Amino acid sequence: MTVWDPLRGNSSIEGLAQQLRAPEIAHSWLLLGPSGSDKGAAATAMAAAVNCEEAPGVGCGECTSCLRILRHRHPDVHHIAPEGTFILVDQIRDTVISEATRSPFEGKSKVFILEEADRMNPAAQNALLKTLEEPGAATMFVLLSAREEELLDTIRSRCRVVHLRRVPEEHIARVLTDEGIAPERALLAARVCEGDLHRARSLTSSDGVWERRAFWLSVPRRLVSPVDALDIAAEVISEAKEVVKEREGHQKTEVSELAEALGEGRGTATARNALTKRHKRELRRVEEAALAEALDTLGSFYRDVLALRRGGEAVANLDQMDELQSWAAADVSDLALLAAVERCVVARSSLSKNANVALTIETALLELTRLTPPGARVGTTL
């Protein structure tokens, strides 16, 4: 077993794993790829590989170091994510540059994983340049991005660039089946997750994630009136808060583990403060991710109705065929369905820009109710 085993089947990631086994490796990396290419999981595997106690450069996946890194609980592996719309220059200075000057607390290498690196504003990117160009001997940077064009040429030129691809649907289904998932459910997860093996595993391994998906998919038929839309918006937000509570429980465990590992000594206050800041950012992102998942699932429902009207080969939510067929036969125009998909996309984008959460969800659901009125849904189950 290695830390790369859960990512098997993605040839571009397998090539990346080979590069980590070389005698000398780059200190600055840029992983480029669309959503579903497992950039985040690959970056975490890289951090584990360079810090592994048993199989350096490989990552055994079983030693204490590997396990803590895979759980995002290692004091020398820092995950930097946007705080709101951008990663700002102060965030880079406070959580990256200042920390990069210190030696690793307990591991072999400090690793900084910059999620959505394209959301660094120009000042933040420029502030990072010198550190990328002259990193410490025991420091590695891994930048993740789906939008290469948003990164400065000077940033790209200082990194080893690796292009990652989505995993083919049939391969995800086969991997899940080999792991004991029923073939029908494996195919559904592979189709819904659009090449994201990590997300497909999460969907099939967690009853909570599966139940949330069912809840998101129940929303279209429940949008009968504006009052219903507002009530459902409150339910959607409440469900996202529950996801946040689950994460808070994991964070408490992480704090306890860190306290036990660090004890009282050099750098402990810095490590604890960094963890507290990361937890706050993480909770914001967990809520945003849950709401984004809701909007993505809603959008996929309306998109599937359109796909079914054109033959059905591209339908993702295969377990919703009866209701999708009913909607496809209803008197809802293609233009209205397209507008519904677009409404979900716009709302999702607004969330990433720090829009008011309640207002964003309420406005989206009110608009969906207007676009697909109950009277036009002949044959749907309400």
C-alpha positions in Angstrom: 0.0 0.0 0.0 1.1 3.6 -0.7 -0.5 7.0 -0.4 -1.0 6.9 -4.2 -3.2 3.8 -4.2 -6.5 5.7 -3.8 -5.5 7.7 -6.9 -4.6 4.7 -9.1 -6.1 4.9 -12.6 -5.2 8.5 -13.2 -2.2 8.2 -15.5 -1.1 11.8 -15.0 -1.0 11.4 -11.2 0.9 8.1 -11.6 3.5 10.0 -13.6 3.6 12.6 -10.8 4.3 9.9 -8.2 7.2 8.6 -10.3 8.8 12.1 -10.3 8.7 12.2 -6.4 10.9 9.1 -6.4 13.8 10.8 -8.2 17.0 11.5 -6.2 16.4 15.2 -6.5 12.9 16.7 -6.8 11.6 20.2 -7.5 10.8 22.4 -4.6 8.0 24.3 -6.3 5.1 22.6 -8.2 2.1 23.7 -10.1 -0.7 21.1 -10.5 -3.1 22.2 -13.3 -6.3 20.4 -14.0 -10.1 20.8 -14.0 -12.4 20.0 -11.1 -12.4 16.2 -10.7 -8.7 15.8 -11.5 -7.9 15.1 -7.9 -5.4 17.9 -7.6 -5.9 18.3 -3.8 -5.5 14.6 -3.1 -2.4 14.4 -5.3 -0.9 17.4 -3.4 -1.6 15.7 -0.1 0.0 12.5 -1.3 3.1 14.5 -2.4 3.4 15.9 1.1 3.1 12.4 2.6 5.6 11.0 0.2 8.4 13.5 1.0 7.8 13.2 4.8 7.2 9.4 5.0 9.2 7.7 7.7 9.2 4.2 6.1 9.2 4.8 2.4 10.7 8.3 1.7 9.7 9.6 -1.8 6.9 7.0 -2.0 4.7 7.4 1.0 3.8 4.1 2.7 0.3 5.3 3.8 0.6 3.6 7.2 3.3 5.3 9.2 2.3 8.0 11.7 3.5 10.8 9.4 1.6 9.6 6.4 -1.6 9.0 8.4 -1.6 12.5 9.9 -0.8 14.2 6.6 -3.6 12.3 4.9 -6.0 13.5 7.6 -4.6 17.1 7.3 -3.3 16.9 10.9 0.4 17.4 10.5 2.1 20.6 11.8 4.5 20.8 8.9 1.9 20.6 6.1 0.0 23.8 5.6 -3.1 24.2 3.4 -3.7 27.7 2.2 -7.1 28.6 0.8 -8.9 31.8 -0.2 -10.4 33.8 2.6 -13.4 35.1 0.6 -12.9 36.0 -3.0 -9.1 36.0 -3.0 -5.9 34.8 -1.3 -4.6 38.2 -0.2 -1.1 39.4 0.2 -1.3 39.5 4.0 -2.4 35.9 4.1 0.7 35.0 2.0 3.0 37.0 4.2 1.5 35.8 7.5 0.9 32.1 6.8 3.4 31.3 4.0 6.4 33.5 3.9 6.9 33.9 7.6 6.4 30.2 8.3 8.6 29.1 5.4 11.6 30.6 7.1 11.3 28.2 10.0 12.7 24.7 10.0 10.2 21.8 10.0 8.8 21.1 13.5 8.9 17.3 13.3 8.9 16.2 9.6 11.5 16.1 7.0 10.0 18.9 4.9 7.6 21.8 5.3 4.9 21.6 2.6 2.7 24.5 1.6 -0.4 23.5 -0.5 -2.0 26.6 -2.1 -5.5 25.6 -3.1 -7.0 27.6 -5.9 -3.7 29.4 -6.4 -5.2 31.4 -9.3 -7.3 33.3 -6.7 -4.1 34.9 -5.3 -4.4 38.6 -6.2 -1.5 40.1 -8.1 0.1 41.5 -4.9 -0.1 38.1 -3.3 1.5 36.4 -6.3 4.3 39.0 -6.4 5.0 38.6 -2.7 5.4 34.8 -3.2 7.8 35.0 -6.0 11.1 35.3 -4.1 10.1 32.5 -1.7 9.2 30.3 -4.7 12.5 31.1 -6.4 14.7 30.5 -3.3 12.8 28.1 -1.0 14.5 26.5 2.0 16.2 23.2 1.5 13.5 21.5 3.6 10.5 23.4 2.0 8.2 22.4 -0.8 5.4 24.4 -2.4 2.5 22.8 -4.3 0.2 25.3 -6.1 -3.2 24.0 -7.4 -5.2 25.6 -10.1 -7.9 25.0 -12.7 -7.2 28.4 -14.4 -3.6 28.7 -15.5 -4.3 32.0 -17.3 -4.9 33.7 -14.0 -1.4 33.0 -12.7 1.5 35.4 -13.5 4.0 34.1 -16.0 6.7 34.6 -13.3 4.8 32.2 -10.9 4.5 29.5 -13.6 8.1 29.8 -14.6 9.3 29.1 -11.1 7.3 25.9 -10.8 7.4 22.4 -12.3 4.1 22.3 -14.1 2.1 19.0 -14.1 -1.2 18.8 -16.1 -3.7 16.4 -14.4 -6.7 14.9 -16.1 -10.1 13.6 -15.0 -10.4 9.9 -14.5 -12.6 8.1 -17.1 -16.1 7.2 -15.9 -15.7 3.6 -16.7 -12.5 3.4 -14.7 -14.0 5.0 -11.6 -16.9 2.5 -11.8 -14.5 -0.4 -12.1 -12.4 0.8 -9.1 -15.5 1.3 -6.9 -16.8 -2.2 -8.0 -13.4 -3.7 -7.1 -13.7 -2.0 -3.7 -17.0 -3.8 -3.0 -19.6 -1.2 -4.2 -22.6 -2.6 -6.1 -22.1 -2.2 -9.9 -25.3 -0.1 -10.3 -24.3 2.3 -7.5 -20.7 2.4 -8.7 -21.8 3.5 -12.2 -24.2 6.1 -10.7 -21.4 7.6 -8.5 -19.0 7.6 -11.4 -21.5 9.4 -13.7 -22.6 11.9 -11.1 -19.0 12.8 -10.0 -17.8 13.6 -13.5 -14.3 12.1 -13.3 -13.6 12.9 -9.6 -12.6 9.6 -8.0 -12.3 11.1 -4.5 -15.8 12.5 -4.7 -17.2 9.2 -6.0 -15.6 7.4 -3.1 -17.1 9.9 -0.6 -20.5 9.5 -2.2 -20.5 5.7 -2.0 -18.8 5.4 1.4 -20.9 7.8 3.4 -24.6 7.5 4.0 -24.7 11.1 5.0 -23.3 12.3 1.7 -25.7 10.0 -0.2 -28.7 11.3 1.8 -27.7 14.9 1.2 -27.7 14.3 -2.5 -31.2 12.8 -2.2 -32.3 16.0 -0.4 -30.8 18.3 -3.0 -32.5 16.3 -5.8 -35.9 16.6 -4.0 -35.9 20.4 -4.2 -37.1 20.9 -7.9 -40.4 19.0 -7.3 -41.0 20.9 -4.0 -40.6 24.4 -5.5 -44.4 25.0 -5.8 -44.7 28.6 -4.5 -42.5 31.5 -3.3 -43.2 30.5 0.3 -42.0 27.0 -0.4 -38.8 28.4 -2.0 -38.0 30.4 1.1 -38.7 27.5 3.4 -36.5 25.2 1.3 -33.8 27.8 1.3 -33.7 27.7 5.1 -33.5 23.9 4.9 -30.6 24.0 2.5 -28.7 26.4 4.7 -29.5 24.3 7.8 -28.2 21.2 6.0 -25.0 23.0 5.2 -24.6 24.1 8.9 -24.9 20.4 9.8 -22.0 19.6 7.6 -20.0 22.4 9.3 -20.9 20.8 12.7 -19.6 17.5 11.6 -16.3 19.2 10.6 -16.1 20.9 13.9 -16.2 17.5 15.6 -13.2 16.4 13.5 -11.4 19.6 14.3 -11.7 19.0 18.1 -10.0 15.7 17.6 -7.3 17.3 15.5 -6.6 19.9 18.3 -6.3 17.1 20.9 -3.9 15.1 18.6 -1.8 18.2 18.0 -1.6 19.1 21.7 -0.5 15.5 22.5 2.1 15.5 19.7 3.5 18.9 20.4 3.5 19.0 24.2 5.1 22.3 25.4 8.2 23.4 23.6 9.7 25.2 20.6 7.2 26.5 18.2 4.1 25.1 19.9 2.3 28.5 20.2 3.0 29.2 16.5 1.7 25.7 15.5 -1.5 26.1 17.6 -2.2 29.6 16.3 -1.8 28.4 12.7 -4.1 25.5 13.4 -6.8 27.8 14.8 -6.6 30.1 11.8 -6.8 27.2 9.4 -9.8 25.8 11.2 -11.7 29.1 10.9 -10.9 29.2 7.1 -11.8 25.5 6.8 -15.3 25.9 8.3 -16.1 28.8 5.9 -15.0 26.6 3.0 -16.9 23.6 4.3 -20.2 25.6 4.3 -19.5 27.0 0.9 -18.7 23.6 -0.5 -21.9 22.1 0.9 -24.0 24.9 -0.6 -22.0 24.6 -3.9 -22.8 20.9 -3.9 -26.5 21.7 -3.5 -26.5 24.1 -6.4 -24.4 21.8 -8.6 -26.8 18.9 -7.9 -29.8 21.1 -8.6 -28.3 22.3 -11.9 -27.5 18.7 -12.9 -31.2 17.8 -12.5 -32.4 20.5 -14.9 -29.5 19.7 -17.2 -30.6 16.0 -17.2 -34.1 16.9 -18.2 -32.7 18.6 -21.3 -30.4 15.7 -21.9 -33.3 13.3 -21.8 -35.2 15.3 -24.4 -32.2 14.8 -26.7 -31.8 11.0 -26.3 -30.7 10.6 -22.7 -27.1 9.4 -23.2 -25.7 12.2 -21.1 -28.0 11.8 -18.1 -26.0 11.8 -14.9 -28.7 11.2 -12.2 -29.6 7.7 -13.4 -31.6 6.9 -10.3 -34.0 9.8 -11.0 -35.1 8.5 -14.4 -38.9 8.3 -13.6 -39.0 11.9 -12.4 -36.7 13.1 -15.1 -38.9 11.5 -17.8 -41.9 13.2 -16.2 -40.2 16.6 -16.4 -39.0 15.9 -19.9 -42.7 15.4 -21.0 -43.8 18.5 -19.1 -44.7 21.9 -20.6 -41.4 23.5 -19.4 -39.5 25.0 -22.2 -35.9 24.3 -23.0 -35.1 27.9 -22.6 -36.6 27.8 -19.0 -34.5 24.7 -18.2 -31.4 26.4 -19.6 -32.1 29.5 -17.5 -32.5 27.2 -14.4 -29.1 25.7 -15.0 -27.6 29.1 -15.5 -29.3 30.4 -12.3 -27.6 27.6 -10.3 -24.2 28.4 -11.9 -24.6 32.1 -11.1 -25.6 31.4 -7.5 -22.6 29.1 -7.0 -20.3 31.7 -8.4 -21.7 34.3 -6.0 -21.0 32.1 -3.0 -17.3 32.1 -3.9 -17.3 35.9 -3.9 -18.5 36.2 -0.3 -22.1 37.0 -1.2 -24.8 36.9 1.5 -25.5 33.2 1.8 -29.2 33.3 2.8 -30.0 36.0 0.1 -28.1 34.0 -2.6 -29.9 30.7 -1.9 -33.3 32.4 -1.5 -33.0 34.4 -4.7 -31.9 31.3 -6.6 -34.8 29.2 -5.4 -37.3 31.9 -6.0 -36.0 32.3 -9.6 -36.2 28.5 -10.1 -39.8 28.5 -8.9 -40.6 31.2 -11.4 -38.8 29.4 -14.3 -40.5 26.0 -13.7 -44.0 26.8 -12.3 -46.0 23.8 -11.0 -48.7 24.3 -13.6 -46.2 23.6 -16.4 -44.9 20.4 -14.9 -47.6 18.1 -16.2 -47.2 14.7 -14.8 -44.6 15.5 -12.2 -44.9 14.2 -8.7 -45.5 17.2 -6.4 
